[in-house]
Amino acid sequence: MSDRDKTGSTDHAAKPAPAAVLTPLDDRLADLVALYEDLHRHPELGFQETRTAAEAARRLTGCGYDVTTGIAGTGVVGVLRNGPGPVALLRADMDALPVTEDSGLDYASTVPGRMHACGHDVHVTCLLGAADLLAAGRAHWSGTLIVLFQPAEEVGSGARAMLDAGLYSKGLVPTPDVVLAQHVAPFGAGLIAYCPGACMAAADSLEITFHGSGGHGSRPETTIDPILMAASFVQRVQSVVAREVAPKDRVVVTVGSFHAGDTANVIPDRAVVRLSVRTFDETVRAAVLAAIDRIARAEAAASGADRAPGTEVLDSFPVTVNDSTTLREVNERFTELFGEQRLFAYEPATGSEDAGLLATAAGAPLYYWWLGGWDPEAFQTALAAGRLAQDIPSNHSPRFVPVVRPTLTMGVEALTAAALSRLAPPAKDAGQTRQDGSAAVV
């Protein structure tokens, strides 16, 4: 049974301190660095993370977790039951991106056109490190720990797929009382950024197909040109943000793909546009999506098309919302461990995440924070010169590769401290400590 109240809070004064649990980290760091470099060399796309999942399962089994594999194809969970107390879920995503690496590192991706350009290799390594320390230090806490390795975050499908596969409904794991996760970001390593409330945007990726009537490029009057139709749409759709959304509502509409035709002198039958929409409010989201559909149809009608555009939703992420109580209590532990100067508040990001689905489905609070991963001196130099955008690669860049230290160290420490802030101290009726260091709970 959980000891949280209706807000998800627990008695902070009674929480286990992380110092004793974190003591073995220095001895384990070389192994974690090797693991990280290996994962970085071998990136796998969403729902293809078989190698990564196998390594996660192997390590969790060795640490004494009850492990379930193959959830939604490649998802892995480990459960460590350690007496009465709350159920805390720590989550890491595993998938890479279809990006060709341009880092020049000796452990760069060996897979053409694939790269861990968003740092999910950092996430997996840090969670395995924290899972190891928390298992070894189970004499210092009580409760149930779930560590979850999720596929396909980049396409917005992984968390939903694991839930649909029965993560909670079939009892693959106990229903958590709290969900905790982190994401490496392009600011100075050794720092943690946080954002209360809505911290990441909802995202909808759409594919719109404009249908025309093709023909010879020398006789455009005999055709209905879908390229002109779609190009007009691409320009006009930016008016949604500029003229239909209030300044206080943060919205981003980005066209990222435009495909039509194969040669210079043939007008094709269709043009395909892909775009993403980022919003923070459900009413605004609905209005923006309706406006996009209206403009697409209007441009087709203006061109004389005899067929309306077709729209397919490629993926959809909900707004990621941090629970204020959980954020405050975990940040207290971060402050004790790292010092107040290492934490800073951050504006809501227009990037998107699906970790919140794991919390929403459980009716549990979520805390999702950002972990600095860039060389601190390089970051400060770029910041002082006003050149962050030019000099510091962002997530999804072919040059986005976090520094190994102190990124991994702080990532492991942060996940461990966050878990301990929500778990309970050792049960008072625990027996003598076993030889393996675990509490013999009766």
C-alpha positions in Angstrom: 0.0 0.0 0.0 1.2 3.5 -0.8 1.9 6.0 1.9 1.1 9.0 -0.4 -1.8 11.3 0.2 -4.2 12.5 -2.4 -1.7 15.0 -3.8 1.0 12.3 -4.1 3.1 13.8 -1.4 5.0 11.9 1.2 6.7 12.8 4.5 9.9 14.4 3.3 11.6 14.3 6.7 11.2 10.4 6.7 12.7 9.9 3.3 15.8 7.8 2.9 18.9 9.9 2.2 20.7 9.1 -1.1 24.3 9.4 0.1 24.7 5.7 1.3 23.0 4.4 -1.9 25.2 6.5 -4.2 28.5 5.5 -2.5 29.4 2.7 -5.0 28.9 4.9 -8.1 32.5 5.8 -8.5 33.4 2.1 -8.8 30.7 1.5 -11.3 31.4 4.5 -13.5 33.9 2.9 -15.9 31.4 0.2 -16.7 28.7 2.8 -17.3 30.9 4.8 -19.7 31.6 1.6 -21.6 27.9 0.8 -21.8 27.1 4.3 -23.0 29.7 4.2 -25.7 28.5 0.8 -26.8 24.9 2.0 -27.0 25.9 5.1 -28.9 27.8 3.0 -31.5 24.7 0.8 -32.1 21.6 3.0 -32.4 18.2 1.4 -33.1 15.1 3.0 -34.3 11.7 2.9 -32.6 10.3 -0.7 -32.1 13.6 -2.1 -33.4 15.5 -1.7 -30.1 16.2 -5.4 -29.7 19.9 -5.1 -28.8 19.4 -2.3 -26.4 16.4 -4.1 -24.8 18.4 -7.3 -24.4 21.2 -5.5 -22.6 18.8 -3.7 -20.3 17.1 -7.0 -19.4 20.4 -8.8 -18.8 21.6 -6.2 -16.4 18.3 -5.9 -14.6 18.2 -9.7 -14.1 21.7 -9.6 -12.7 20.6 -7.0 -10.2 17.7 -9.1 -8.9 14.7 -7.4 -10.6 11.7 -9.4 -11.9 12.1 -8.7 -15.6 9.5 -8.7 -18.3 10.6 -8.3 -21.9 8.9 -7.9 -25.3 6.2 -5.5 -24.1 4.9 -3.8 -27.3 7.7 -5.6 -29.1 10.8 -4.3 -27.4 9.7 -2.7 -24.1 11.4 -3.9 -20.9 10.4 -3.5 -17.3 12.1 -4.5 -14.1 10.3 -4.7 -10.8 12.0 -4.7 -7.4 9.7 -5.4 -4.5 11.3 -4.3 -1.2 8.7 -4.3 1.5 5.8 -1.9 2.2 5.7 1.6 0.8 5.1 3.6 -2.4 5.5 2.3 -5.9 7.9 4.5 -7.9 8.4 4.2 -11.7 11.6 5.4 -13.4 11.4 5.6 -17.2 14.0 5.9 -20.0 13.4 5.9 -23.7 15.6 3.7 -26.0 15.1 4.7 -29.6 17.5 6.6 -31.9 16.8 8.8 -34.9 17.3 8.4 -38.7 20.2 10.9 -38.6 23.7 10.4 -40.0 26.2 11.3 -37.2 28.8 14.1 -37.8 30.5 14.1 -34.4 34.0 12.7 -35.3 34.1 10.8 -32.0 35.8 7.4 -31.8 32.6 5.9 -30.5 30.4 7.4 -33.2 27.5 5.4 -34.7 28.5 2.5 -36.8 25.1 2.3 -38.4 24.7 4.4 -41.6 21.8 6.8 -41.3 21.2 6.1 -37.6 22.3 8.0 -34.6 21.4 8.6 -30.9 20.9 12.3 -31.8 18.5 12.9 -28.9 20.5 11.3 -26.1 18.4 8.3 -25.4 21.6 6.3 -24.9 22.3 8.6 -22.0 18.8 7.9 -20.6 19.3 4.1 -20.8 22.7 4.2 -19.3 21.7 6.5 -16.4 18.6 4.4 -15.6 20.6 1.2 -15.6 23.1 2.8 -13.3 20.4 4.0 -10.9 18.7 0.6 -11.0 21.9 -1.1 -10.0 22.6 1.3 -7.1 19.0 1.2 -5.8 19.1 -2.6 -5.9 22.5 -2.8 -4.1 21.3 -0.3 -1.6 17.8 -1.7 -0.9 18.6 -1.9 2.8 18.2 1.9 2.8 14.6 2.1 1.5 11.3 0.3 1.4 8.6 0.1 -1.3 8.5 -1.1 -4.9 10.7 0.2 -7.7 9.8 -0.1 -11.4 12.4 0.7 -14.0 10.9 1.0 -17.5 12.8 1.0 -20.8 10.4 2.4 -23.5 10.6 2.0 -27.2 9.6 4.5 -29.9 9.4 7.8 -28.0 10.5 9.7 -31.1 7.4 8.7 -33.0 5.1 9.2 -30.1 3.9 5.6 -30.0 6.0 3.7 -27.4 4.3 4.6 -24.1 0.8 4.1 -25.6 1.9 0.8 -27.1 3.2 -0.5 -23.7 0.0 0.6 -22.0 -2.1 -1.1 -24.7 -0.1 -4.2 -24.3 -1.3 -4.4 -20.7 1.5 -2.7 -18.7 -1.0 -1.9 -15.9 -4.2 -3.6 -17.0 -2.6 -7.0 -17.2 -0.5 -6.5 -14.1 2.8 -6.6 -15.8 3.9 -4.0 -13.2 2.1 -2.6 -10.2 0.3 0.6 -10.7 2.8 3.3 -9.8 2.3 6.1 -7.3 4.7 8.4 -9.1 6.4 8.5 -12.5 9.9 10.1 -12.8 11.9 10.7 -15.9 14.7 13.0 -17.3 16.0 14.1 -20.7 19.5 15.3 -21.6 19.5 18.7 -23.1 22.0 21.1 -24.8 23.0 23.2 -21.7 25.9 22.9 -19.3 26.6 19.4 -17.9 26.2 19.5 -14.1 23.0 21.5 -14.2 19.3 20.5 -13.9 16.5 22.5 -15.4 12.9 22.2 -14.3 9.5 23.7 -15.3 6.4 23.5 -13.1 3.1 22.7 -14.7 2.9 22.3 -18.5 6.6 21.7 -19.4 6.4 20.3 -22.9 3.9 20.9 -25.7 1.4 18.6 -27.2 2.4 17.7 -30.8 0.5 16.5 -33.8 2.3 15.4 -36.9 0.2 15.4 -40.1 0.6 14.3 -43.6 -1.6 16.1 -46.1 -1.9 14.9 -49.7 -3.0 17.4 -52.3 -4.6 15.8 -55.4 -4.3 17.4 -58.8 -4.3 16.4 -62.4 -0.9 15.9 -64.0 0.4 16.5 -67.5 3.1 17.9 -69.6 5.1 20.8 -68.2 4.7 22.7 -71.4 0.9 22.7 -71.2 0.0 23.7 -67.6 -3.4 24.9 -68.7 -4.4 21.3 -69.2 -3.5 20.3 -65.6 -4.5 21.1 -62.0 -1.1 21.7 -60.5 -0.8 20.1 -57.0 2.7 21.6 -56.4 1.3 25.1 -56.7 -1.7 24.1 -54.5 0.6 22.7 -51.8 3.1 25.6 -52.0 0.3 28.0 -51.5 -0.9 26.0 -48.5 2.7 26.0 -47.0 2.8 29.8 -47.1 -0.8 30.4 -46.0 -0.7 27.9 -43.1 1.8 30.2 -41.3 -1.0 32.8 -41.0 -2.7 30.5 -38.4 -0.1 31.4 -35.8 0.3 35.0 -37.0 -3.4 35.9 -37.3 -5.6 33.3 -35.6 -3.8 32.6 -32.3 -3.6 35.0 -29.4 0.0 36.1 -28.5 -0.4 34.6 -25.0 -1.0 31.1 -26.5 2.3 29.4 -27.6 1.8 27.6 -30.9 4.3 26.4 -33.5 3.4 25.1 -37.0 6.3 23.7 -38.9 6.3 22.2 -42.4 9.2 19.7 -42.4 8.6 17.8 -45.6 7.4 18.5 -49.2 7.4 15.8 -51.9 6.0 16.1 -55.4 7.0 14.9 -58.8 10.1 13.2 -60.3 11.3 15.3 -63.2 11.4 18.8 -64.4 9.0 18.7 -67.3 6.1 16.7 -65.8 3.4 18.2 -63.6 2.5 15.4 -61.1 -0.9 14.2 -59.9 -0.2 14.9 -56.2 1.9 16.6 -53.7 2.5 15.5 -50.1 3.2 17.8 -47.2 4.2 16.8 -43.7 3.9 19.3 -40.8 4.0 19.4 -37.0 1.8 21.4 -34.7 2.8 22.3 -31.1 0.3 23.6 -28.6 -0.2 23.8 -24.8 -4.0 24.2 -24.6 -6.5 21.7 -25.9 -9.0 24.4 -27.1 -6.2 26.1 -29.0 -5.0 22.8 -30.4 -8.4 22.0 -31.8 -8.7 25.4 -33.3 -5.3 25.2 -35.0 -5.9 21.8 -36.4 -9.3 22.9 -37.8 -7.7 26.0 -39.4 -5.1 23.8 -41.1 -7.8 21.6 -42.5 -9.8 24.6 -43.6 -6.8 26.2 -45.4 -5.8 22.9 -47.1 -9.4 22.5 -48.4 -9.6 26.1 -49.5 -6.3 26.0 -51.5 -7.5 22.8 -53.2 -10.8 24.5 -54.1 -9.1 27.7 -55.3 -7.0 25.5 -57.6 -10.1 23.8 -59.0 -9.2 20.4 -57.7 -12.0 17.9 -58.0 -10.8 16.0 -54.9 -10.4 17.3 -51.4 -7.0 16.9 -49.7 -6.5 13.8 -47.6 -5.0 14.1 -44.1 -3.4 11.4 -42.0 -2.3 11.8 -38.4 1.2 10.4 -38.2 1.7 10.7 -34.5 0.3 12.6 -31.5 1.8 13.5 -28.1 -0.1 15.0 -25.2 1.0 18.0 -23.2 3.6 16.9 -20.5 2.5 18.3 -17.2 4.6 18.3 -14.0 3.0 17.8 -10.7 3.9 20.8 -8.5 4.2 18.9 -5.2 6.3 16.2 -6.7 8.6 18.7 -8.4 9.1 20.7 -5.2 9.9 17.6 -3.1 12.2 16.0 -5.6 13.9 19.4 -6.1 14.5 19.6 -2.4 16.6 16.4 -2.7 18.3 17.7 -5.7 19.3 20.9 -3.9 20.6 18.9 -0.9 22.7 16.7 -3.2 23.9 19.1 -5.9 23.5 22.6 -4.3 21.0 25.2 -5.1 23.2 26.8 -7.9 22.9 23.6 -10.0 19.1 23.9 -10.4 17.3 26.5 -12.5 13.8 27.1 -13.7 13.2 26.8 -17.4 10.5 28.0 -19.8 8.1 25.4 -21.2 9.6 23.6 -24.2 7.8 23.3 -27.5 9.4 19.8 -27.9 7.1 16.9 -26.9 7.2 13.7 -24.9 5.0 10.7 -24.2 6.2 9.9 -20.7 3.1 11.7 -19.3 0.9 8.9 -20.6 2.5 6.5 -18.2 1.5 8.8 -15.3 -2.0 9.7 -16.6 -2.9 6.0 -17.1 -1.9 5.3 -13.5 -3.6 8.4 -12.1 -0.1 9.3 -10.7 1.9 12.5 -10.5 4.7 13.1 -13.0 8.0 14.9 -12.6 10.1 15.3 -15.8 13.3 17.3 -15.7 16.1 18.3 -18.0 19.7 17.1 -17.5 22.5 19.3 -18.8 24.8 17.4 -21.2 27.1 19.9 -23.0 30.6 20.8 -22.1 30.2 23.5 -19.4 33.0 25.8 -20.6 31.8 25.6 -24.2 28.3 26.3 -23.2 29.3 29.3 -21.0 31.5 30.7 -23.8 28.6 30.5 -26.3 26.2 32.0 -23.8 28.4 35.0 -23.1 28.9 35.6 -26.8 25.1 35.2 -27.6 25.9 32.3 -29.9 24.0 29.4 -28.3 22.0 28.7 -31.4 25.1 28.8 -33.6 27.6 27.0 -31.4 25.7 24.5 -29.3 24.0 21.7 -31.3 20.5 21.0 -30.3 18.8 17.6 -29.9 18.3 15.9 -33.2 21.4 17.5 -34.7 24.0 15.2 -36.2 26.5 16.8 -33.8 24.5 16.4 -30.6 26.7 14.1 -28.5 26.6 14.9 -24.7 29.9 14.9 -22.8 30.3 11.7 -20.9 31.4 13.3 -17.6 29.7 14.7 -15.6 26.5 14.0 -17.6 26.4 10.3 -16.7 27.3 10.8 -13.1 24.7 13.5 -12.5 22.1 11.6 -14.5 22.5 8.5 -12.3 22.6 10.6 -9.1 19.4 12.5 -10.1 17.4 9.4 -10.9 18.5 7.7 -7.7 17.8 10.7 -5.5 14.4 11.3 -7.2 13.4 7.7 -6.5 14.5 7.8 -2.9 12.6 11.0 -2.4 9.4 9.1 -3.1 10.2 5.7 -1.6 9.9 5.0 2.2 12.7 4.4 4.8 13.4 0.8 5.7 10.4 -0.8 7.4 10.6 -0.7 11.2 9.8 -4.4 11.3 12.6 -5.3 8.9 14.8 -8.2 10.1 18.5 -8.4 10.0 20.2 -7.3 6.9 21.0 -10.2 4.6 24.5 -11.0 3.4 23.6 -9.6 0.0 22.8 -6.2 1.6 19.0 -6.4 1.2 16.6 -5.9 4.0 14.9 -9.0 5.2 11.3 -7.7 5.3 8.8 -9.9 7.2 
